[in-house]
Amino acid sequence: MTLGARSLPGGLLVSVRSVEEAAAARSGGAAIIDVKEPSLGPLGRADAEVAAAIALRVGPTAACTLACGELAEGWQAIASHVHQIHGLLAATRGRLSAVKAGPAGMDEAEWLTAFTALAGALPSGVELVAVAYADWRTAASPAPPRLIAAAAAVGAATLLIDTFDKQGPGLFGAAPVPEVASWLEAARSAGIRVALAGRLDARECGTALALGAVIVGVRTAACAGGRMGSVEERKVAALVGTLAEAWRESVPVPPRNNHHEVDGSQNPAQSRAG
């Protein structure tokens, strides 16, 4: 089963709860604006009217995604919620690029059934992102390796690895860096793009990118006053800068020509060591 083409760009994802926060995140350079109500859990589902207003504010300038709670809450209710937002955005420039719902409280078989059902019930063009929790024991969900295998089996294009307990130590506290790296490698081998999130600070955002995450998601690091505070443009801009620097450091530098200096007027691609 194929869930459709990948619809999300790479870069920084910032979770917002209001139009004002969305404006700040976009002005700061976020590539993806994620609608989430943090008071309702790790992937708290915002009211349809709030989500539609944010998507309309974002318009075509960035991708807009939606957190939809946990699949165990019922895929039918999630699909209905997404269709309600889709209807509110009809004839406007606003759109949802992707939605996600967590696997908490489900075993692998239950997740497979609910995920595939929801994928088939979403509006055309809306990607369903698979979610794995690094603190999977706390979430009573499948371990990330099993979730990755299941997501690959149903053709998921993107996987978010996040934390369920937002009062906990964060992604790299829930799982050591080498273990997270092994999850990314397994996903890449299966053709799945990975987003990393889970109380990441600026330094950890750089680590996430270095490990190969295509998308790095934050809320707490973008807020003044913590997760329940407000997203600030300057904090978002600083995180965008951190990711840009991490990306530059990850790009291999071509070997220097030891025989002669390259003429600055010459195309470097045509300058090779003799």
C-alpha positions in Angstrom: 0.0 0.0 0.0 1.3 3.5 -0.9 0.3 6.5 1.2 1.1 9.1 -1.5 4.0 11.3 -2.4 6.1 13.1 0.2 4.7 16.5 0.7 6.9 18.0 3.4 10.1 20.1 2.9 13.2 19.6 5.0 14.2 22.1 7.7 12.9 23.4 11.0 9.4 22.5 12.1 7.9 24.7 14.9 4.7 23.7 16.7 2.3 26.6 17.3 -1.0 27.1 19.0 -2.2 30.4 17.6 -2.1 32.6 14.5 0.3 35.0 16.3 2.7 32.2 17.1 2.5 31.0 13.5 3.4 34.5 12.2 6.4 34.6 14.6 7.6 31.1 13.5 7.2 31.9 9.8 9.0 35.3 10.2 11.8 33.5 12.0 12.3 31.2 9.1 10.6 28.0 10.0 10.0 25.7 7.0 7.1 23.9 8.5 4.4 25.3 10.8 2.8 22.6 12.9 -0.5 23.2 14.6 -0.6 21.7 18.1 -2.3 22.3 21.4 0.4 21.5 23.9 -2.0 21.4 26.9 -3.6 18.3 25.4 -0.6 16.0 25.3 2.5 15.4 23.2 0.5 15.7 19.9 -2.5 17.7 21.3 -5.3 18.2 18.7 -6.2 21.9 18.3 -9.7 23.1 17.6 -10.7 22.9 13.9 -11.3 26.7 13.8 -7.9 27.4 15.3 -6.1 25.0 12.9 -7.9 26.5 9.9 -7.0 30.1 10.9 -3.4 29.1 11.3 -3.3 27.3 8.0 -4.9 30.3 6.3 -2.3 32.6 7.9 0.6 30.4 6.7 -0.9 30.2 3.2 1.5 29.0 0.5 4.5 30.5 2.2 5.3 27.3 4.2 4.1 23.8 4.8 1.4 23.4 7.4 1.0 20.2 9.4 -1.5 19.1 12.1 -1.0 17.1 15.3 -4.1 14.9 15.8 -3.6 13.3 19.2 -3.3 9.5 19.5 -4.6 6.9 17.0 -6.1 5.1 20.0 -8.6 7.9 20.3 -10.2 6.7 17.1 -9.1 7.1 13.5 -12.6 8.0 12.4 -12.7 11.0 14.8 -9.3 12.1 13.5 -10.4 11.8 9.9 -13.6 13.8 10.6 -11.5 16.5 12.3 -9.2 16.8 9.3 -12.1 16.9 6.9 -13.7 19.7 9.0 -10.5 21.8 8.7 -10.3 20.9 5.0 -13.8 22.2 4.5 -13.1 25.5 6.4 -10.1 26.0 4.1 -12.1 25.4 0.9 -11.7 28.3 -1.6 -8.8 29.8 0.4 -5.1 29.7 0.0 -4.7 27.7 3.2 -4.0 24.0 3.1 -2.8 21.1 5.3 0.3 19.3 3.9 0.4 16.5 6.4 -1.1 15.2 9.7 0.2 12.9 12.4 -1.2 10.9 15.3 0.7 9.0 17.9 0.8 5.2 18.6 0.4 5.4 22.4 -1.6 2.6 24.0 -1.5 0.4 20.9 0.2 -2.8 19.9 1.7 -3.2 16.4 -1.3 -4.9 14.9 -3.7 -2.2 16.2 -1.4 0.5 14.9 -1.3 -1.0 11.5 -5.1 -1.3 11.3 -5.7 2.3 12.5 -2.9 3.9 10.5 -3.9 2.3 7.1 -7.6 3.1 7.7 -6.8 6.8 8.5 -4.5 7.1 5.6 -7.3 6.0 3.3 -9.8 8.4 4.8 -7.8 11.6 4.6 -8.4 14.3 2.0 -6.5 13.9 -1.3 -3.0 15.3 -1.1 -2.7 15.2 2.7 0.2 13.0 3.9 -0.1 10.8 7.0 3.1 10.9 9.0 3.9 7.8 11.1 5.0 8.5 14.7 7.3 6.5 17.0 8.0 7.4 20.6 11.5 7.1 21.9 10.1 6.5 25.4 7.9 3.8 24.0 7.6 1.9 27.2 6.1 5.0 28.9 3.7 5.4 25.9 2.8 1.7 25.8 3.5 1.7 22.1 5.6 -0.4 19.7 9.4 0.1 20.0 10.8 2.4 17.2 12.4 -0.5 15.3 9.1 -2.3 15.1 7.3 0.9 14.2 9.8 1.6 11.4 9.3 -1.9 9.9 5.5 -1.5 10.1 5.6 2.0 8.5 7.8 0.7 5.7 5.4 -2.2 5.1 2.5 0.2 4.5 4.5 2.7 2.4 4.8 5.6 4.9 7.0 8.3 3.4 7.8 10.2 6.6 8.4 9.1 10.2 8.5 11.4 13.3 10.5 10.1 16.2 9.3 12.1 19.3 8.9 11.7 23.0 5.6 10.9 24.7 6.4 12.4 28.2 6.9 16.1 27.7 8.1 16.4 31.3 10.8 13.9 30.7 14.4 14.3 29.7 13.8 14.7 26.0 14.7 12.6 22.9 18.4 12.1 23.7 17.6 11.4 27.4 15.0 8.8 26.4 17.4 7.1 24.1 21.2 7.6 23.6 22.5 9.1 20.4 23.8 5.8 19.0 20.4 4.2 19.4 18.6 7.1 17.8 21.2 6.9 15.0 20.4 3.2 14.4 16.7 4.1 14.1 17.5 6.7 11.5 19.6 4.2 9.5 16.9 1.6 9.6 14.3 4.2 8.4 16.7 5.4 5.6 17.3 1.9 4.5 13.5 1.5 4.2 13.2 4.7 2.1 11.5 6.6 4.9 12.4 10.2 5.7 12.8 11.0 9.4 11.8 14.0 11.6 13.3 14.2 15.1 11.6 16.0 18.0 11.3 15.8 21.7 12.4 18.7 23.9 15.4 19.4 21.7 17.6 22.4 22.6 19.7 24.3 20.1 22.7 22.0 20.4 20.5 18.9 20.1 18.9 20.3 17.0 22.3 20.3 15.4 22.9 16.8 16.6 19.6 15.7 15.1 20.6 17.2 11.7 24.0 15.6 11.9 22.4 12.2 12.4 20.5 12.6 9.2 17.1 14.0 10.3 15.4 15.7 7.3 13.1 17.6 9.6 13.9 18.9 13.1 10.9 19.7 15.3 10.7 22.0 18.3 8.3 23.9 20.5 10.0 24.5 23.9 13.2 25.7 22.3 11.2 28.3 20.3 9.2 29.6 23.2 9.8 32.2 25.9 8.7 30.6 29.1 8.9 26.9 28.1 6.5 24.7 26.2 3.4 26.5 27.5 4.9 29.9 26.8 4.8 31.8 23.5 6.8 31.2 20.3 9.2 34.1 19.6 10.6 35.1 16.2 14.1 35.7 17.5 14.3 32.2 19.1 13.1 30.6 15.8 15.6 32.6 13.8 18.4 31.5 16.1 17.4 27.8 15.7 17.3 28.2 11.9 20.8 29.6 12.1 22.0 26.7 14.2 20.6 24.2 11.7 22.2 26.1 8.8 25.6 26.0 10.6 25.2 22.3 11.3 24.3 21.6 7.7 27.4 23.5 6.5 29.6 21.5 8.8 28.1 18.3 7.5 28.9 19.0 3.9 32.2 17.5 2.8 34.8 20.0 1.7 36.4 19.1 -1.7 40.1 18.3 -1.5 42.3 21.2 -2.2 44.3 21.2 -5.5 47.9 20.8 -4.3 49.4 21.5 -7.7 48.1 24.9 -8.5 45.6 27.5 -7.3 42.2 27.5 -8.9 41.6 30.6 -11.1 38.7 32.4 -9.5 37.2 33.1 -12.9 37.1 29.4 -13.7 34.2 27.0 -13.0 35.4 25.0 -10.0 33.7 21.9 -11.5 36.1 22.1 -14.3 39.2 22.5 -12.1 40.7 19.1 -11.3 44.0 18.1 -9.9 46.4 16.9 -12.6 
